[in-house]
Amino acid sequence: MFRCHVCGNTTARSELVSEVFAVESRRVLVEQIPAQVCERCGEATFSRETTERIRQLVHGSARPVKTVPLDVFALS
């Protein structure tokens, strides 16, 4: 059963999401991640299997499908 770890809601919808991860000193974008997205707050939750696939993808020898420039801002 789904329970959002942010707001405690128990309803979610299945979606494909994109997420930016910090890998050592760089940022990587992973697209088309299957997730359960909380219908109340929008927090995405990944299964253990999906999390492991992401880890293998960004830490392994896989090549990115594309490279894009990234603007970085500091709020402080």
PDB file of N, CA, C and O in Angstrom:
ATOM      1  N   MET A   1       0.827  -1.183   0.000  1.00  0.00           N
ATOM      2  CA  MET A   1       0.000   0.000   0.000  1.00  0.00           C
ATOM      3  C   MET A   1       0.871   1.246   0.000  1.00  0.00           C
ATOM      4  O   MET A   1       1.892   1.297   0.687  1.00  0.00           O
ATOM      5  N   PHE A   2       0.472   2.242  -0.764  1.00  0.00           N
ATOM      6  CA  PHE A   2       1.220   3.494  -0.858  1.00  0.00           C
ATOM      7  C   PHE A   2       0.943   4.374   0.353  1.00  0.00           C
ATOM      8  O   PHE A   2      -0.202   4.520   0.779  1.00  0.00           O
ATOM      9  N   ARG A   3       2.016   4.966   0.907  1.00  0.00           N
ATOM     10  CA  ARG A   3       1.884   6.019   1.902  1.00  0.00           C
ATOM     11  C   ARG A   3       3.001   7.016   1.630  1.00  0.00           C
ATOM     12  O   ARG A   3       4.179   6.663   1.678  1.00  0.00           O
ATOM     13  N   CYS A   4       2.629   8.264   1.343  1.00  0.00           N
ATOM     14  CA  CYS A   4       3.605   9.307   1.044  1.00  0.00           C
ATOM     15  C   CYS A   4       4.462   9.583   2.273  1.00  0.00           C
ATOM     16  O   CYS A   4       3.932   9.798   3.364  1.00  0.00           O
ATOM     17  N   HIS A   5       5.776   9.579   2.106  1.00  0.00           N
ATOM     18  CA  HIS A   5       6.684   9.829   3.227  1.00  0.00           C
ATOM     19  C   HIS A   5       6.786  11.318   3.561  1.00  0.00           C
ATOM     20  O   HIS A   5       7.398  11.683   4.565  1.00  0.00           O
ATOM     21  N   VAL A   6       6.190  12.187   2.725  1.00  0.00           N
ATOM     22  CA  VAL A   6       6.215  13.622   2.997  1.00  0.00           C
ATOM     23  C   VAL A   6       4.951  14.063   3.738  1.00  0.00           C
ATOM     24  O   VAL A   6       5.035  14.695   4.791  1.00  0.00           O
ATOM     25  N   CYS A   7       3.770  13.725   3.180  1.00  0.00           N
ATOM     26  CA  CYS A   7       2.520  14.234   3.757  1.00  0.00           C
ATOM     27  C   CYS A   7       1.633  13.163   4.369  1.00  0.00           C
ATOM     28  O   CYS A   7       0.646  13.496   5.025  1.00  0.00           O
ATOM     29  N   GLY A   8       1.957  11.869   4.175  1.00  0.00           N
ATOM     30  CA  GLY A   8       1.172  10.799   4.756  1.00  0.00           C
ATOM     31  C   GLY A   8      -0.044  10.372   3.945  1.00  0.00           C
ATOM     32  O   GLY A   8      -0.758   9.455   4.351  1.00  0.00           O
ATOM     33  N   ASN A   9      -0.294  11.009   2.819  1.00  0.00           N
ATOM     34  CA  ASN A   9      -1.435  10.670   1.973  1.00  0.00           C
ATOM     35  C   ASN A   9      -1.315   9.220   1.489  1.00  0.00           C
ATOM     36  O   ASN A   9      -0.211   8.683   1.391  1.00  0.00           O
ATOM     37  N   THR A  10      -2.456   8.594   1.187  1.00  0.00           N
ATOM     38  CA  THR A  10      -2.427   7.191   0.776  1.00  0.00           C
ATOM     39  C   THR A  10      -2.876   6.969  -0.668  1.00  0.00           C
ATOM     40  O   THR A  10      -3.067   5.826  -1.083  1.00  0.00           O
ATOM     41  N   THR A  11      -3.047   8.045  -1.438  1.00  0.00           N
ATOM     42  CA  THR A  11      -3.428   7.869  -2.844  1.00  0.00           C
ATOM     43  C   THR A  11      -2.337   8.420  -3.750  1.00  0.00           C
ATOM     44  O   THR A  11      -1.770   9.484  -3.502  1.00  0.00           O
ATOM     45  N   ALA A  12      -2.058   7.659  -4.814  1.00  0.00           N
ATOM     46  CA  ALA A  12      -1.009   8.045  -5.758  1.00  0.00           C
ATOM     47  C   ALA A  12      -1.428   7.636  -7.155  1.00  0.00           C
ATOM     48  O   ALA A  12      -2.322   6.811  -7.343  1.00  0.00           O
ATOM     49  N   ARG A  13      -0.766   8.227  -8.123  1.00  0.00           N
ATOM     50  CA  ARG A  13      -0.973   7.855  -9.524  1.00  0.00           C
ATOM     51  C   ARG A  13       0.380   7.438 -10.109  1.00  0.00           C
ATOM     52  O   ARG A  13       1.426   7.939  -9.697  1.00  0.00           O
ATOM     53  N   SER A  14       0.344   6.529 -11.060  1.00  0.00           N
ATOM     54  CA  SER A  14       1.564   6.097 -11.735  1.00  0.00           C
ATOM     55  C   SER A  14       1.902   7.094 -12.828  1.00  0.00           C
ATOM     56  O   SER A  14       1.042   7.456 -13.630  1.00  0.00           O
ATOM     57  N   GLU A  15       3.158   7.540 -12.862  1.00  0.00           N
ATOM     58  CA  GLU A  15       3.631   8.494 -13.872  1.00  0.00           C
ATOM     59  C   GLU A  15       5.070   8.177 -14.232  1.00  0.00           C
ATOM     60  O   GLU A  15       5.768   7.465 -13.511  1.00  0.00           O
ATOM     61  N   LEU A  16       5.499   8.722 -15.361  1.00  0.00           N
ATOM     62  CA  LEU A  16       6.914   8.751 -15.716  1.00  0.00           C
ATOM     63  C   LEU A  16       7.410  10.145 -15.378  1.00  0.00           C
ATOM     64  O   LEU A  16       6.848  11.136 -15.843  1.00  0.00           O
ATOM     65  N   VAL A  17       8.468  10.227 -14.566  1.00  0.00           N
ATOM     66  CA  VAL A  17       8.976  11.514 -14.108  1.00  0.00           C
ATOM     67  C   VAL A  17      10.441  11.673 -14.492  1.00  0.00           C
ATOM     68  O   VAL A  17      11.099  10.713 -14.892  1.00  0.00           O
ATOM     69  N   SER A  18      10.939  12.895 -14.364  1.00  0.00           N
ATOM     70  CA  SER A  18      12.353  13.201 -14.542  1.00  0.00           C
ATOM     71  C   SER A  18      12.898  13.677 -13.203  1.00  0.00           C
ATOM     72  O   SER A  18      12.197  14.341 -12.439  1.00  0.00           O
ATOM     73  N   GLU A  19      14.144  13.338 -12.924  1.00  0.00           N
ATOM     74  CA  GLU A  19      14.740  13.698 -11.642  1.00  0.00           C
ATOM     75  C   GLU A  19      16.218  14.003 -11.843  1.00  0.00           C
ATOM     76  O   GLU A  19      16.896  13.331 -12.620  1.00  0.00           O
ATOM     77  N   VAL A  20      16.721  15.025 -11.137  1.00  0.00           N
ATOM     78  CA  VAL A  20      18.142  15.368 -11.163  1.00  0.00           C
ATOM     79  C   VAL A  20      18.795  14.742  -9.930  1.00  0.00           C
ATOM     80  O   VAL A  20      18.292  14.878  -8.815  1.00  0.00           O
ATOM     81  N   PHE A  21      19.917  14.057 -10.141  1.00  0.00           N
ATOM     82  CA  PHE A  21      20.648  13.412  -9.056  1.00  0.00           C
ATOM     83  C   PHE A  21      22.057  13.978  -8.986  1.00  0.00           C
ATOM     84  O   PHE A  21      22.653  14.306 -10.012  1.00  0.00           O
ATOM     85  N   ALA A  22      22.590  14.093  -7.772  1.00  0.00           N
ATOM     86  CA  ALA A  22      23.985  14.483  -7.569  1.00  0.00           C
ATOM     87  C   ALA A  22      24.823  13.214  -7.585  1.00  0.00           C
ATOM     88  O   ALA A  22      24.608  12.304  -6.784  1.00  0.00           O
ATOM     89  N   VAL A  23      25.784  13.164  -8.507  1.00  0.00           N
ATOM     90  CA  VAL A  23      26.679  12.016  -8.628  1.00  0.00           C
ATOM     91  C   VAL A  23      28.097  12.556  -8.545  1.00  0.00           C
ATOM     92  O   VAL A  23      28.604  13.179  -9.477  1.00  0.00           O
ATOM     93  N   GLU A  24      28.727  12.298  -7.393  1.00  0.00           N
ATOM     94  CA  GLU A  24      30.041  12.856  -7.097  1.00  0.00           C
ATOM     95  C   GLU A  24      29.952  14.370  -7.227  1.00  0.00           C
ATOM     96  O   GLU A  24      29.163  14.974  -6.501  1.00  0.00           O
ATOM     97  N   SER A  25      30.703  15.018  -8.099  1.00  0.00           N
ATOM     98  CA  SER A  25      30.670  16.483  -8.195  1.00  0.00           C
ATOM     99  C   SER A  25      29.858  16.974  -9.386  1.00  0.00           C
ATOM    100  O   SER A  25      30.008  18.124  -9.798  1.00  0.00           O
ATOM    101  N   ARG A  26      29.013  16.137  -9.939  1.00  0.00           N
ATOM    102  CA  ARG A  26      28.222  16.546 -11.099  1.00  0.00           C
ATOM    103  C   ARG A  26      26.752  16.241 -10.882  1.00  0.00           C
ATOM    104  O   ARG A  26      26.392  15.475  -9.988  1.00  0.00           O
ATOM    105  N   ARG A  27      25.915  16.837 -11.696  1.00  0.00           N
ATOM    106  CA  ARG A  27      24.479  16.602 -11.666  1.00  0.00           C
ATOM    107  C   ARG A  27      24.086  15.849 -12.926  1.00  0.00           C
ATOM    108  O   ARG A  27      24.577  16.155 -14.013  1.00  0.00           O
ATOM    109  N   VAL A  28      23.206  14.869 -12.787  1.00  0.00           N
ATOM    110  CA  VAL A  28      22.716  14.121 -13.936  1.00  0.00           C
ATOM    111  C   VAL A  28      21.196  14.125 -13.919  1.00  0.00           C
ATOM    112  O   VAL A  28      20.578  14.087 -12.855  1.00  0.00           O
ATOM    113  N   LEU A  29      20.606  14.173 -15.087  1.00  0.00           N
ATOM    114  CA  LEU A  29      19.164  14.131 -15.246  1.00  0.00           C
ATOM    115  C   LEU A  29      18.786  12.752 -15.769  1.00  0.00           C
ATOM    116  O   LEU A  29      19.319  12.297 -16.781  1.00  0.00           O
ATOM    117  N   VAL A  30      17.873  12.095 -15.081  1.00  0.00           N
ATOM    118  CA  VAL A  30      17.341  10.811 -15.540  1.00  0.00           C
ATOM    119  C   VAL A  30      15.878  11.048 -15.893  1.00  0.00           C
ATOM    120  O   VAL A  30      15.102  11.536 -15.070  1.00  0.00           O
ATOM    121  N   GLU A  31      15.512  10.702 -17.112  1.00  0.00           N
ATOM    122  CA  GLU A  31      14.154  10.922 -17.599  1.00  0.00           C
ATOM    123  C   GLU A  31      13.400   9.604 -17.677  1.00  0.00           C
ATOM    124  O   GLU A  31      13.998   8.528 -17.675  1.00  0.00           O
ATOM    125  N   GLN A  32      12.088   9.706 -17.744  1.00  0.00           N
ATOM    126  CA  GLN A  32      11.193   8.554 -17.943  1.00  0.00           C
ATOM    127  C   GLN A  32      11.328   7.517 -16.827  1.00  0.00           C
ATOM    128  O   GLN A  32      11.397   6.316 -17.088  1.00  0.00           O
ATOM    129  N   ILE A  33      11.365   7.995 -15.584  1.00  0.00           N
ATOM    130  CA  ILE A  33      11.448   7.105 -14.428  1.00  0.00           C
ATOM    131  C   ILE A  33      10.030   6.726 -14.001  1.00  0.00           C
ATOM    132  O   ILE A  33       9.223   7.614 -13.725  1.00  0.00           O
ATOM    133  N   PRO A  34       9.706   5.431 -13.939  1.00  0.00           N
ATOM    134  CA  PRO A  34       8.389   5.049 -13.429  1.00  0.00           C
ATOM    135  C   PRO A  34       8.310   5.353 -11.930  1.00  0.00           C
ATOM    136  O   PRO A  34       9.191   4.970 -11.160  1.00  0.00           O
ATOM    137  N   ALA A  35       7.239   6.049 -11.530  1.00  0.00           N
ATOM    138  CA  ALA A  35       7.105   6.463 -10.133  1.00  0.00           C
ATOM    139  C   ALA A  35       5.649   6.441  -9.704  1.00  0.00           C
ATOM    140  O   ALA A  35       4.734   6.487 -10.525  1.00  0.00           O
ATOM    141  N   GLN A  36       5.464   6.369  -8.403  1.00  0.00           N
ATOM    142  CA  GLN A  36       4.171   6.615  -7.787  1.00  0.00           C
ATOM    143  C   GLN A  36       4.224   8.057  -7.299  1.00  0.00           C
ATOM    144  O   GLN A  36       5.090   8.411  -6.500  1.00  0.00           O
ATOM    145  N   VAL A  37       3.296   8.895  -7.779  1.00  0.00           N
ATOM    146  CA  VAL A  37       3.300  10.314  -7.441  1.00  0.00           C
ATOM    147  C   VAL A  37       2.111  10.599  -6.534  1.00  0.00           C
ATOM    148  O   VAL A  37       0.967  10.322  -6.894  1.00  0.00           O
ATOM    149  N   CYS A  38       2.383  11.149  -5.367  1.00  0.00           N
ATOM    150  CA  CYS A  38       1.349  11.453  -4.386  1.00  0.00           C
ATOM    151  C   CYS A  38       0.331  12.412  -4.987  1.00  0.00           C
ATOM    152  O   CYS A  38       0.698  13.438  -5.560  1.00  0.00           O
ATOM    153  N   GLU A  39      -0.943  12.077  -4.857  1.00  0.00           N
ATOM    154  CA  GLU A  39      -1.994  12.932  -5.407  1.00  0.00           C
ATOM    155  C   GLU A  39      -2.201  14.194  -4.591  1.00  0.00           C
ATOM    156  O   GLU A  39      -2.814  15.140  -5.085  1.00  0.00           O
ATOM    157  N   ARG A  40      -1.709  14.244  -3.354  1.00  0.00           N
ATOM    158  CA  ARG A  40      -1.858  15.444  -2.533  1.00  0.00           C
ATOM    159  C   ARG A  40      -0.694  16.421  -2.736  1.00  0.00           C
ATOM    160  O   ARG A  40      -0.915  17.584  -3.075  1.00  0.00           O
ATOM    161  N   CYS A  41       0.545  15.954  -2.529  1.00  0.00           N
ATOM    162  CA  CYS A  41       1.683  16.895  -2.544  1.00  0.00           C
ATOM    163  C   CYS A  41       2.580  16.778  -3.774  1.00  0.00           C
ATOM    164  O   CYS A  41       3.435  17.637  -3.991  1.00  0.00           O
ATOM    165  N   GLY A  42       2.399  15.719  -4.591  1.00  0.00           N
ATOM    166  CA  GLY A  42       3.188  15.573  -5.812  1.00  0.00           C
ATOM    167  C   GLY A  42       4.543  14.924  -5.635  1.00  0.00           C
ATOM    168  O   GLY A  42       5.315  14.852  -6.591  1.00  0.00           O
ATOM    169  N   GLU A  43       4.856  14.449  -4.437  1.00  0.00           N
ATOM    170  CA  GLU A  43       6.144  13.786  -4.199  1.00  0.00           C
ATOM    171  C   GLU A  43       6.201  12.461  -4.973  1.00  0.00           C
ATOM    172  O   GLU A  43       5.265  11.662  -4.921  1.00  0.00           O
ATOM    173  N   ALA A  44       7.302  12.241  -5.682  1.00  0.00           N
ATOM    174  CA  ALA A  44       7.495  11.009  -6.450  1.00  0.00           C
ATOM    175  C   ALA A  44       8.227   9.984  -5.592  1.00  0.00           C
ATOM    176  O   ALA A  44       9.197  10.309  -4.908  1.00  0.00           O
ATOM    177  N   THR A  45       7.750   8.743  -5.637  1.00  0.00           N
ATOM    178  CA  THR A  45       8.367   7.638  -4.913  1.00  0.00           C
ATOM    179  C   THR A  45       8.709   6.544  -5.912  1.00  0.00           C
ATOM    180  O   THR A  45       7.898   6.190  -6.768  1.00  0.00           O
ATOM    181  N   PHE A  46       9.935   6.008  -5.790  1.00  0.00           N
ATOM    182  CA  PHE A  46      10.408   4.968  -6.699  1.00  0.00           C
ATOM    183  C   PHE A  46      10.464   3.632  -5.973  1.00  0.00           C
ATOM    184  O   PHE A  46      10.722   3.580  -4.771  1.00  0.00           O
ATOM    185  N   SER A  47      10.221   2.551  -6.710  1.00  0.00           N
ATOM    186  CA  SER A  47      10.360   1.214  -6.137  1.00  0.00           C
ATOM    187  C   SER A  47      11.839   0.923  -5.886  1.00  0.00           C
ATOM    188  O   SER A  47      12.714   1.613  -6.410  1.00  0.00           O
ATOM    189  N   ARG A  48      12.105  -0.088  -5.095  1.00  0.00           N
ATOM    190  CA  ARG A  48      13.498  -0.492  -4.847  1.00  0.00           C
ATOM    191  C   ARG A  48      14.179  -0.898  -6.148  1.00  0.00           C
ATOM    192  O   ARG A  48      15.340  -0.564  -6.383  1.00  0.00           O
ATOM    193  N   GLU A  49      13.445  -1.626  -6.993  1.00  0.00           N
ATOM    194  CA  GLU A  49      14.014  -2.073  -8.270  1.00  0.00           C
ATOM    195  C   GLU A  49      14.379  -0.888  -9.153  1.00  0.00           C
ATOM    196  O   GLU A  49      15.442  -0.873  -9.774  1.00  0.00           O
ATOM    197  N   THR A  50      13.488   0.114  -9.208  1.00  0.00           N
ATOM    198  CA  THR A  50      13.768   1.301 -10.022  1.00  0.00           C
ATOM    199  C   THR A  50      14.948   2.068  -9.464  1.00  0.00           C
ATOM    200  O   THR A  50      15.802   2.531 -10.220  1.00  0.00           O
ATOM    201  N   THR A  51      15.007   2.209  -8.147  1.00  0.00           N
ATOM    202  CA  THR A  51      16.124   2.910  -7.509  1.00  0.00           C
ATOM    203  C   THR A  51      17.442   2.220  -7.829  1.00  0.00           C
ATOM    204  O   THR A  51      18.440   2.892  -8.091  1.00  0.00           O
ATOM    205  N   GLU A  52      17.461   0.908  -7.813  1.00  0.00           N
ATOM    206  CA  GLU A  52      18.684   0.156  -8.135  1.00  0.00           C
ATOM    207  C   GLU A  52      19.051   0.335  -9.606  1.00  0.00           C
ATOM    208  O   GLU A  52      20.230   0.477  -9.932  1.00  0.00           O
ATOM    209  N   ARG A  53      18.067   0.329 -10.492  1.00  0.00           N
ATOM    210  CA  ARG A  53      18.342   0.544 -11.920  1.00  0.00           C
ATOM    211  C   ARG A  53      18.944   1.927 -12.154  1.00  0.00           C
ATOM    212  O   ARG A  53      19.866   2.074 -12.956  1.00  0.00           O
ATOM    213  N   ILE A  54      18.427   2.944 -11.458  1.00  0.00           N
ATOM    214  CA  ILE A  54      18.965   4.308 -11.576  1.00  0.00           C
ATOM    215  C   ILE A  54      20.406   4.329 -11.086  1.00  0.00           C
ATOM    216  O   ILE A  54      21.280   4.901 -11.737  1.00  0.00           O
ATOM    217  N   ARG A  55      20.655   3.703  -9.933  1.00  0.00           N
ATOM    218  CA  ARG A  55      22.017   3.668  -9.374  1.00  0.00           C
ATOM    219  C   ARG A  55      22.991   3.029 -10.351  1.00  0.00           C
ATOM    220  O   ARG A  55      24.080   3.554 -10.578  1.00  0.00           O
ATOM    221  N   GLN A  56      22.605   1.900 -10.927  1.00  0.00           N
ATOM    222  CA  GLN A  56      23.477   1.233 -11.886  1.00  0.00           C
ATOM    223  C   GLN A  56      23.701   2.093 -13.126  1.00  0.00           C
ATOM    224  O   GLN A  56      24.804   2.132 -13.670  1.00  0.00           O
ATOM    225  N   LEU A  57      22.664   2.773 -13.562  1.00  0.00           N
ATOM    226  CA  LEU A  57      22.758   3.611 -14.759  1.00  0.00           C
ATOM    227  C   LEU A  57      23.745   4.762 -14.562  1.00  0.00           C
ATOM    228  O   LEU A  57      24.625   4.970 -15.397  1.00  0.00           O
ATOM    229  N   VAL A  58      23.607   5.513 -13.464  1.00  0.00           N
ATOM    230  CA  VAL A  58      24.435   6.715 -13.291  1.00  0.00           C
ATOM    231  C   VAL A  58      25.826   6.425 -12.753  1.00  0.00           C
ATOM    232  O   VAL A  58      26.729   7.246 -12.916  1.00  0.00           O
ATOM    233  N   HIS A  59      26.021   5.265 -12.112  1.00  0.00           N
ATOM    234  CA  HIS A  59      27.345   4.917 -11.585  1.00  0.00           C
ATOM    235  C   HIS A  59      28.075   3.912 -12.466  1.00  0.00           C
ATOM    236  O   HIS A  59      29.251   3.629 -12.234  1.00  0.00           O
ATOM    237  N   GLY A  60      27.405   3.375 -13.460  1.00  0.00           N
ATOM    238  CA  GLY A  60      28.015   2.364 -14.319  1.00  0.00           C
ATOM    239  C   GLY A  60      28.657   2.970 -15.545  1.00  0.00           C
ATOM    240  O   GLY A  60      29.021   4.146 -15.564  1.00  0.00           O
ATOM    241  N   SER A  61      28.790   2.154 -16.560  1.00  0.00           N
ATOM    242  CA  SER A  61      29.469   2.591 -17.774  1.00  0.00           C
ATOM    243  C   SER A  61      28.485   3.035 -18.862  1.00  0.00           C
ATOM    244  O   SER A  61      28.880   3.227 -20.012  1.00  0.00           O
ATOM    245  N   ALA A  62      27.211   3.199 -18.504  1.00  0.00           N
ATOM    246  CA  ALA A  62      26.223   3.640 -19.496  1.00  0.00           C
ATOM    247  C   ALA A  62      26.559   5.034 -19.997  1.00  0.00           C
ATOM    248  O   ALA A  62      27.077   5.865 -19.251  1.00  0.00           O
ATOM    249  N   ARG A  63      26.262   5.283 -21.257  1.00  0.00           N
ATOM    250  CA  ARG A  63      26.491   6.597 -21.861  1.00  0.00           C
ATOM    251  C   ARG A  63      25.177   7.358 -21.861  1.00  0.00           C
ATOM    252  O   ARG A  63      24.125   6.771 -22.112  1.00  0.00           O
ATOM    253  N   PRO A  64      25.221   8.663 -21.583  1.00  0.00           N
ATOM    254  CA  PRO A  64      23.986   9.444 -21.623  1.00  0.00           C
ATOM    255  C   PRO A  64      23.406   9.489 -23.035  1.00  0.00           C
ATOM    256  O   PRO A  64      24.150   9.428 -24.014  1.00  0.00           O
ATOM    257  N   VAL A  65      22.087   9.594 -23.141  1.00  0.00           N
ATOM    258  CA  VAL A  65      21.448   9.677 -24.452  1.00  0.00           C
ATOM    259  C   VAL A  65      21.619  11.058 -25.063  1.00  0.00           C
ATOM    260  O   VAL A  65      21.514  11.216 -26.279  1.00  0.00           O
ATOM    261  N   LYS A  66      21.884  12.065 -24.223  1.00  0.00           N
ATOM    262  CA  LYS A  66      22.179  13.412 -24.704  1.00  0.00           C
ATOM    263  C   LYS A  66      22.819  14.203 -23.575  1.00  0.00           C
ATOM    264  O   LYS A  66      22.729  13.817 -22.409  1.00  0.00           O
ATOM    265  N   THR A  67      23.458  15.298 -23.919  1.00  0.00           N
ATOM    266  CA  THR A  67      24.060  16.203 -22.955  1.00  0.00           C
ATOM    267  C   THR A  67      23.482  17.590 -23.211  1.00  0.00           C
ATOM    268  O   THR A  67      23.402  18.034 -24.357  1.00  0.00           O
ATOM    269  N   VAL A  68      23.079  18.273 -22.138  1.00  0.00           N
ATOM    270  CA  VAL A  68      22.473  19.604 -22.271  1.00  0.00           C
ATOM    271  C   VAL A  68      23.175  20.573 -21.333  1.00  0.00           C
ATOM    272  O   VAL A  68      23.671  20.164 -20.284  1.00  0.00           O
ATOM    273  N   PRO A  69      23.225  21.864 -21.698  1.00  0.00           N
ATOM    274  CA  PRO A  69      23.790  22.849 -20.772  1.00  0.00           C
ATOM    275  C   PRO A  69      22.850  23.038 -19.589  1.00  0.00           C
ATOM    276  O   PRO A  69      21.645  22.817 -19.708  1.00  0.00           O
ATOM    277  N   LEU A  70      23.397  23.446 -18.451  1.00  0.00           N
ATOM    278  CA  LEU A  70      22.615  23.620 -17.243  1.00  0.00           C
ATOM    279  C   LEU A  70      22.957  24.952 -16.606  1.00  0.00           C
ATOM    280  O   LEU A  70      24.116  25.201 -16.275  1.00  0.00           O
ATOM    281  N   ASP A  71      21.961  25.816 -16.427  1.00  0.00           N
ATOM    282  CA  ASP A  71      22.166  27.085 -15.734  1.00  0.00           C
ATOM    283  C   ASP A  71      22.135  26.827 -14.234  1.00  0.00           C
ATOM    284  O   ASP A  71      21.292  26.074 -13.747  1.00  0.00           O
ATOM    285  N   VAL A  72      23.057  27.452 -13.501  1.00  0.00           N
ATOM    286  CA  VAL A  72      23.145  27.275 -12.062  1.00  0.00           C
ATOM    287  C   VAL A  72      22.985  28.632 -11.391  1.00  0.00           C
ATOM    288  O   VAL A  72      23.666  29.590 -11.758  1.00  0.00           O
ATOM    289  N   PHE A  73      22.098  28.719 -10.419  1.00  0.00           N
ATOM    290  CA  PHE A  73      21.846  29.945  -9.690  1.00  0.00           C
ATOM    291  C   PHE A  73      22.098  29.695  -8.215  1.00  0.00           C
ATOM    292  O   PHE A  73      21.874  28.589  -7.723  1.00  0.00           O
ATOM    293  N   ALA A  74      22.569  30.728  -7.499  1.00  0.00           N
ATOM    294  CA  ALA A  74      22.729  30.666  -6.041  1.00  0.00           C
ATOM    295  C   ALA A  74      21.790  31.697  -5.432  1.00  0.00           C
ATOM    296  O   ALA A  74      21.828  32.870  -5.805  1.00  0.00           O
ATOM    297  N   LEU A  75      20.957  31.274  -4.509  1.00  0.00           N
ATOM    298  CA  LEU A  75      19.979  32.149  -3.889  1.00  0.00           C
ATOM    299  C   LEU A  75      20.604  33.008  -2.795  1.00  0.00           C
ATOM    300  O   LEU A  75      20.052  34.050  -2.442  1.00  0.00           O
ATOM    301  N   SER A  76      21.732  32.592  -2.260  1.00  0.00           N
ATOM    302  CA  SER A  76      22.346  33.346  -1.159  1.00  0.00           C
ATOM    303  C   SER A  76      23.151  34.526  -1.648  1.00  0.00           C
ATOM    304  O   SER A  76      23.727  35.257  -0.842  1.00  0.00           O
TER     305      SER A  76
END
